[in-house]
Amino acid sequence: MSTLAEVETVVRQFSTEELAELERFVRNARLTKAKGSGRSALDLPPLDLGRMLKPLGTREEWYDDMLGGRLCLPARSAARTSPRC
């Protein structure tokens, strides 16, 4: 039996007891598959990212990184309300 149609044809011939056994088998197979290996990301040991991440720094350093060293000047006209960068 390699296709669903073949399985459906054979299952129609099962007795009540055989159908009950098949249901138990399918339920156990589904539970086993859902559990997988039983491992999750929570099972992993904590990671040390100290060498990968640089210190956060001050607010001014953040702004400097975001602006790429550009100087923000206040808007000169009344039409502009945000600083020019």
CORTABEL-V179765 format. One record per helix or strand of 3 or more residues. SS is the DSSP state (alpha for helix, beta for strand). FROM is the first residue (numbers start at 1). TO is the last residue. If there is no record, write none. Layout:
# CORTABEL-V179765
{{SS	FROM	TO} {SS	FROM	TO}}
This chain:
# CORTABEL-V179765
{{alpha	4	11} {alpha	16	35} {alpha	41	43} {alpha	59	67}}
